[in-house]
């Protein structure tokens, strides 16, 4: 399909990344943006850029009902392009593209996506490309593990996929760290999906996390972006609640490009690394979808949703080389939760808690924006606040 797509449906509207997509695409003249999720209210659905909001069956619990709803909605609402922003919905739709008709899905093929999204397949691919990865052992299921063979801790237990289809439902998996043999034994017993599905046990790389965000057009790079996490939820490491755009580390970009070009990647991707104390990067995983801090890249000057829409609908696309360094993004309620957890922690000193409080309340006006709270589109912030209070 070429030309302007008139009607775009953004799925997973509860996600902050879906809100960023909705706000981005909603400013393109001639586009009508609708949003959808399984809850009665959502962030993206509350945006002024959402023309209408649909409630559908929960895809993880009722996958067939969701697919039936999707097929009917595409037809009756004349949806031209779908924008799913989670692993679950994107993989489900790629597996059932026959229901889409002429509706476009801005992803690589299912086989290409799984080659990167499946952590076991990714590790094997990286090894063939001489890309450094943590020492890994692959298992088809828990029964193959001889726990006495593992002598060095901590280790990382990493399921092959973040979402696994189990007959009539989908389940979410977790990447967890075991610091001892006893912890590893407990993890293998507690997470029942490890009894039936493939996973890895990897060495734990001490150091810090790093990532490269990218968008590709059939194997050709269009733009790269990088940020650093200033504060996270939980505070010891997790999703960013305060982040800042930074320059791209040449070595990380080189590795990411080698990987994505070799896969003939198409669409967006986040390539995650662990960088040890010597500065050596280890490839960890690739997220084949939009990421949580997407709004930061848009604020810094790389509008990934717009670029992806242009690529998908055959619009002219120009590679983006530069963006603003030092642009900050704050997810206020997530930052508040991070502060609360710091004050509850027994591991942080009084001085550390006071320092966190001071940095939390200290205002910064230049070069920082709020992720959800936006003048001119304040309803998502009100929706989030009501949900936060109710919890």
C-alpha positions, 0 to 999 in steps of 0.5 A, spaced: 500 500 500 502 506 498 499 513 499 496 516 506 493 511 510 487 514 513 485 510 519 490 507 524 489 503 530 494 503 536 493 497 540 495 496 548 493 502 549 494 502 557 502 502 555 505 509 556 509 507 549 502 506 546 500 513 548 507 516 545 505 513 539 498 516 539 500 523 540 505 522 535 501 519 529 495 524 531 499 530 529 500 527 522 494 531 518 489 526 515 490 520 519 484 518 524 487 514 530 483 509 534 486 506 540 484 499 544 485 495 550 482 490 554 480 495 560 475 500 560 480 506 560 487 507 558 492 512 557 492 512 550 484 512 549 484 518 554 488 522 549 485 527 545 488 524 539 484 518 540 478 519 535 475 513 538 477 507 544 475 500 543 475 495 549 476 488 546 477 481 549 484 480 553 488 477 548 492 473 554 486 469 556 482 469 550 486 469 544 481 466 539 476 471 542 481 477 541 483 475 534 475 474 532 474 481 534 480 484 531 478 481 524 471 484 525 474 491 527 479 491 521 473 490 517 467 494 520 472 500 522 476 500 515 483 500 519 489 501 514 495 500 519 495 496 526 500 499 531 501 493 537 506 495 542 507 489 546 510 482 545 504 479 546 499 482 541 505 483 535 506 476 535 499 474 535 498 478 529 504 476 526 502 468 527 495 470 524 496 475 518 491 471 514 485 475 518 488 482 517 486 482 509 489 489 506 491 492 513 498 493 514 502 491 520 509 494 521 513 488 523 518 484 519 516 477 518 514 472 524 520 468 523 525 474 522 522 477 529 522 470 532 530 469 530 531 475 535 525 475 540 527 468 542 533 469 547 536 462 545 535 463 538 538 470 538 544 467 543 546 462 537 545 467 532 550 472 536 555 466 536 555 465 529 556 473 528 562 473 533 558 478 537 560 477 545 554 474 549 554 471 556 556 464 557 550 460 556 547 453 557 541 451 553 535 447 556 529 444 553 526 444 559 527 443 567 528 436 566 535 437 563 538 441 568 543 438 572 544 443 578 550 440 580 554 442 574 553 449 575 558 452 580 559 459 579 553 464 581 550 468 580 546 466 574 541 468 570 535 464 568 532 466 562 526 463 558 526 463 551 520 468 550 517 473 554 510 471 552 509 463 551 503 460 548 500 454 552 494 451 548 488 456 549 492 461 553 498 465 553 503 466 559 508 471 561 515 469 563 520 472 567 528 473 567 530 472 574 537 472 578 539 466 582 545 467 587 546 460 590 544 453 588 538 453 593 535 460 589 536 456 583 533 450 585 527 454 588 526 458 581 526 452 577 520 449 582 517 456 582 516 458 575 512 452 572 513 454 565 520 452 566 518 444 566 515 445 559 519 450 555 526 452 553 530 457 557 537 458 558 542 459 564 547 464 563 553 467 567 551 474 570 555 480 568 556 485 573 556 492 570 551 496 568 545 496 562 546 499 556 541 499 550 541 502 542 534 503 539 533 503 532 529 503 526 530 499 520 527 499 513 528 492 510 535 491 512 537 498 512 538 503 518 534 509 518 535 512 525 539 510 532 538 513 539 540 512 546 539 514 553 541 513 560 537 511 566 537 516 571 532 513 576 529 506 575 523 502 578 525 499 582 530 503 584 536 497 584 534 496 577 528 496 572 524 500 568 526 508 567 522 513 571 527 519 569 531 518 563 536 522 559 538 522 551 545 521 550 550 520 545 551 513 541 557 508 544 560 507 537 561 499 539 554 498 541 552 501 535 557 497 531 554 490 534 547 492 533 548 494 526 551 487 525 546 484 528 540 487 525 543 488 518 544 480 518 537 479 520 535 483 514 531 487 520 524 491 519 521 496 524 523 498 530 528 494 535 531 495 542 538 492 542 540 491 550 547 490 553 550 489 559 557 492 559 562 490 564 567 494 569 572 494 563 567 497 558 566 490 554 559 489 552 555 483 552 549 482 548 543 480 552 536 481 548 533 484 543 526 487 544 522 487 537 517 492 539 516 500 542 520 501 548 517 504 555 521 511 554 519 512 547 517 519 548 524 521 550 526 519 543 520 523 540 522 529 545 529 529 543 528 529 535 527 522 533 519 521 532 520 513 531 512 512 530 512 517 525 518 514 521 515 507 522 508 509 519 512 512 513 516 506 512 510 502 512 505 506 508 511 507 502 512 514 504 519 517 503 523 516 509 530 520 510 535 517 515 536 521 521 543 522 524 542 527 530 538 528 536 538 533 542 543 530 547 541 531 554 533 531 553 530 528 559 523 525 560 520 524 567 514 519 569 512 522 575 508 517 578 513 511 577 518 516 580 514 517 586 513 509 587 521 509 586 522 514 592 517 510 596 520 504 595 527 507 597 524 510 603 521 503 605 528 499 603 532 497 609 539 497 604 539 504 603 542 509 609 538 515 611 543 519 607 541 515 601 534 516 602 535 524 603 539 525 597 533 521 593 528 525 596 532 532 594 533 530 587 526 528 587 523 535 589 528 539 586 525 542 580 528 542 573 525 546 567 530 546 562 530 540 557 526 536 561 518 534 560 513 529 563 512 523 560 504 523 561 502 530 564 502 534 557 499 541 557 494 540 551 493 533 552 492 532 560 486 527 560 491 521 560 495 524 566 488 524 570 486 517 568 493 515 570 492 519 577 485 516 578 488 509 577 494 510 581 489 512 587 485 506 586 491 502 587 
